[in-house]
Structure formats: structure tokens, C-alpha cells
Amino acid sequence: MAAKAIPGKVRRGFPSGIATRPTVILHVVILAAAFVAAPAFAQTNDPKLTQKQVDCLDRTTAGGAGCDKNGGNKSGGTPGTGTATGDAVFLPALIVDLFPNPPAGAASQTPAPSDGTSSSNAPANTLPPAPVPSGPVTAPQGLNLAEPPRAITGEFVPDEVLVTVDGDAGVVQQIANSFGLQVRSQRQSRLLGTTLVRFGITDGRPVGVVLAQLAADGRTERREPNHIYTLQQAAGIVNYAFDRITLDAKQASGENVRVAVIDTGIDDTNPALKGVIAEQYDAMPNVPIEKRDHGTSVDGLIAGVGALEGMAPGARIYHARAFEGGKSTMDVILSALDWAASQDVRIINMSFVGPKNDLLGTACRNARTLGMVLVAAAGNNGPKAPYGYPAAFDGVIAVTATDAKDGLMPQANRGAYVFISAPGVEMVAPSGAGSDVVTGTSFAAAIVSGAIANLIHAAPDRSADDIEKALAATAKDLGPKGRDNDFGYGLIDTKAAEAAKE
């Protein structure tokens, strides 16, 4: 796959512990002023920007390293929005891709948050009646919680930062004391290979200022906002996907292929999921489960049984609940990814979209190095939306959605990162209420994950790289000849990909 993004960098600032020096005070004042006065450093939804400028803004570093070869100017700024200078921190342009989708034609506007968003004030002991899970549910291990994770509205949690730290719990606390922060959680990340700390900001400082201050401390390795991510389901009969992706329903099988799904909670008493769920993990145990539809549909489309048979019956689903009210945060998703990696899964399905985050990019890159195939929804924010992540990371198969006539879903994101197309418009799938008609790139991603499970079942030694190459080489071309920003390489052809030689 072609490179999709250039990682952003955080410019160094000054820790609060040395703010008594006059020169440092001056720099801190300049830094604070830069955040107020320079719109180039803040997130933008400016309708006057061209798509190239938006994409360029999304991938330009504060140091002025410029965009990639396809994206805008090289000066470190975007025309009309200022130039990155001084010690200010660049935060990447954030993707607002809420659930459900904005109305047609409103892709460039910021939609209102869904009413189902969980509140951090929700009591932990008021869970609604829920069915007893068929598979064991695992709580996070080694997680030191001073305050539980929460899914909230907005682009990132306004009073938290995520930091990887070179050191033990004592070092973490020293950093917290030096910068006036609260240690809200810390754990050893399998995929990041280091200690991941969620620091709370208790004095109202902006996230960007704290990131700049922490950058001056050599004990901190990476520093990121705690970004918000959203599920990719559009508003909304026989499943036509088998026919469109040339998969014989009578021969379809993902028997014993391990597939991780990071999503909402599920209704594992649904007949379509009987015997399907191998194990469950709750990455946000202090947040009550209210919604189970999205995760149930994704699991069912991958490996459902009975009347609502999925693409890969017999596959073993390792389900991580990481979303509530359609939303999650970066630290919760990373916890779910680490758990999935520890389960020796071959495929990870990520039917959600959010902003570029270097920690997520590193986790995805390391998961791919371990041999896992990563599948993600391209996004539902329309043709003018910025790139959606994790789909836009290199090594992740970004899936867009088509209908029964191979037409592109109008709400689908576009861009060079789109890798392949799959059915995702008005399909019948299991849900918390039994079954429903679903639409969105979330469900197209599930179809692709199921198709890949078939490929792995047929040839267990097939590598992630070989699978990706086979999908690209055998896809049915849609739209302009060759790979394009709408359909990627085209519609997935499971039969042809299975026959393709490495």
C-alpha cells in the first residue's frame, strides 16, 4: 500500500517546574499567546479551505517538515491560516465523524453529538438488566485507575493527555508532581512496548500547552491528546454480500480462525451469535452498557450462524467492548488492542473512525508486524471529509461501502487511503433487538474481515502481506480504471483472492 500519512511531531516547550525563571516565563507567555492567536495550530473546519489544504493541515508538522508528496505546501503552514513558528504545539486536524451520519450535503459541517453519549457522572452500579454472557468476560489487568475512562462528546478529552513513559510507577508520579498533573491510569502496553499513562489536567491548562511542557522532559517518549473515536453506522432481504463478493454461502467457512472485534457491547444471547463468541473483554468496565446493536451486527456479519449467517461461520470472535453511545477514547481503544494482541488473533476488525494519533499508529504498525491483518472502516463523513483513522494508517485495510448494484454509499469518505470496497448498504444483520437493516462502512469492514477469515481458513500460513496483495490484485475494478479515491482497488473478490498465488 502507498504511504498514507506523515506522523506529526510535537515541538518542545518548558515544564512548569522551571517557570520561575524570567526567560522561561516569557516563553510560556508567548506559547500561550500562540495558541490563542494562531489558528493554524488549532483544529479547523474552515469551509474556505480546499480539500488539499485540509489534508495538508492534517499531516503537516509543527517543525515545517511539510506534507507528503500529494498534500499541499511545504512551508509548514496552510495558506490563510498562519505559519507554524516558535514553540507552539501542532495538534492534527481532527475528524468529526459522529454516529449516526450527518444528513446528505452536510459532510463539511460539525454534526451534533448523539444523545446516547455516556456521561462520566453515570453511576457505576446502575447497569440495566443484561443477559449472561456466553463467553468469559475479562476486565483490564494491571490498570491503576484513579478515575475511570469515559466516552464523552468532543474531539478529544479536554482535561487529559496520553503519555508513554520510560520508567516505573515512581517515575510516573514524579512526572505528575513536576507538571501538576493527576495520574488517572497507567499500564504496560503490549503493542506500544512501554508504560502508557493517562494524565489528568486539573488546573484548566489547554491540552496543547501540557503536551508542549511534557515534551521537554526526557522521561516522556510520546505525548498525544486522548482523542475521541466514533462508530461507523449510517442511518438506516437476504444478505446480498455473498453474491457480490463471490463467496459461496454453502462453502463459506472461517472455522477456528481467531478474529478480534473492537466495538460496543453485544447481545451474545442472539441466536446468530450462538457458539460464536470465544471470549469477551470490557475495556471500560466503569461505564454502564446501554447499546449492544452495533457490535452484535458486526460480529454477526463476520461469523453469524443460523438464519443470519455471516461471511465466515465457524470463526472464533474475541470481542472487546470499547464503545458506549457510539464513542470511545484513545486510551480505551489501546487497551482493547493490547488485549486482542494477547489472544493470538489473526484479524482485528475496527469499525470506527477518529483523528490521526501516533500512539494508535504505532500500535497498528506493531500488530501488523506480529502478523495480524488489520481491517478498518473508511468512514461515513462524505467526499470532502479528511482522512479517517485507523483506516488511513499504512498497513491497515481501509474499507468503503457499496450497495447491491455496486454503487458507492453517498456518505462514504473518499481519499487515496481507501483500499477496497465491500457491501455495506441496507444489509440484514443481527442486532440487540433480533435483526435490523444496517448501512455503513462499519459493516463493509465486517464483510471484508469475514472474507479474509475464509482466506486464512483455506491457507492458514498465508501472511498478512500476501492477503493484502491478493485482495488488491483480484478486486473487481469499479469507477475510474485502476485504484481510485472512491472505490480503492475495487470490489473484493473472495474467490479470485483465494486462488491468487503469492
C-alpha positions, 0 to 999 in steps of 0.5 A: 500500500502507498504511504498514507500519512506523515506522523506529526511531531510535537515541538518542545516547550518548558515544564512548569517546574522551571517557570520561575525563571524570567526567560522561561516565563516569557516563553510560556507567555508567548506559547500561550499567546500562540495558541490563542492567536494562531489558528493554524495550530488549532483544529479547523473546519474552515469551509474556505479551505480546499480539500488539499489544504485540509489534508495538508493541515492534517499531516503537516508538522509543527517543525515545517517538515511539510506534507507528503508528496500529494498534500499541499505546501511545504512551508509548514503552514496552510495558506490563510491560516498562519505559519507554524513558528516558535514553540507552539504545539501542532495538534492534527486536524481532527475528524468529526465523524459522529454516529449516526451520519450527518444528513446528505450535503452536510459532510463539511459541517460539525454534526451534533453529538448523539444523545446516547453519549455516556456521561462520566457522572453515570453511576457505576452500579446502575447497569440495566438488566443484561443477559449472561454472557456466553463467553468469559468476560475479562476486565483490564489487568494491571490498570491503576485507575484513579478515575475511570475512562469515559466516552464523552462528546468532543474531539478529544478529552479536554482535561487529559493527555496520553503519555508513554513513559520510560520508567516505573510507577515512581517515575510516573508520579514524579512526572505528575508532581513536576507538571501538576498533573493527576495520574488517572491510569497507567499500564504496560502496553503490549503493542506500544512496548512501554508504560502508557499513562493517562494524565489528568489536567486539573488546573484548566491548562489547554491540552496543547500547552501540557503536551508542549511542557511534557515534551521537554522532559526526557522521561516522556517518549510520546505525548498525544491528546486522548482523542475521541473515536466514533462508530461507523453506522449510517442511518438506516432481504437476504444478505446480498454480500455473498453474491457480490463478493463471490463467496459461496454461502454453502462453502463459506467457512472461517472455522477456528480462525481467531478474529478480534472485534473492537466495538460496543457491547453485544447481545451474545444471547442472539441466536446468530451469535450462538457458539460464536463468541470465544471470549469477551473483554470490557475495556471500560468496565466503569461505564454502564452498557446501554447499546449492544446493536452495533457490535452484535451486527458486526460480529454477526456479519463476520461469523453469524450462524443460523438464519443470519449467517455471516461471511465466515461461520465457524470463526472464533470472535474475541470481542472487546467492548470499547464503545458506549453511545457510539464513542470511545477514547484513545486510551480505551481503544489501546487497551482493547488492542493490547488485549486482542494482541494477547489472544493470538488473533489473526484479524482485528476488525475496527469499525470506527473512525477518529483523528490521526494519533501516533500512539494508535499508529504505532500500535497498528504498525506493531500488530501488523508486524506480529502478523495480524491483518488489520481491517478498518472502516473508511468512514461515513463523513462524505467526499470532502471529509479528511482522512479517517483513522485507523483506516488511513494508517499504512498497513491497515485495510481501509474499507468503503461501502457499496450497495447491491448494484455496486454503487458507492454509499453517498456518505462514504469518505473518499481519499487515496487511503481507501483500499477496497470496497465491500457491501455495506448498504441496507444489509440484514444483520443481527442486532440487540433487538433480533435483526435490523437493516444496517448501512455503513462502512462499519459493516463493509469492514465486517464483510471484508474481515469475514472474507479474509477469515475464509482466506486464512481458513483455506491457507492458514500460513498465508501472511498478512502481506500476501492477503493484502496483495491478493485482495488488491490484485483480484478486486473487481475494478469499479469507477475510474480504471485502476485504484481510485479515491472512491472505490480503492482497488475495487470490489473484493473478490473472495474467490479470485483472492483465494486462488491468487498465488503469492 
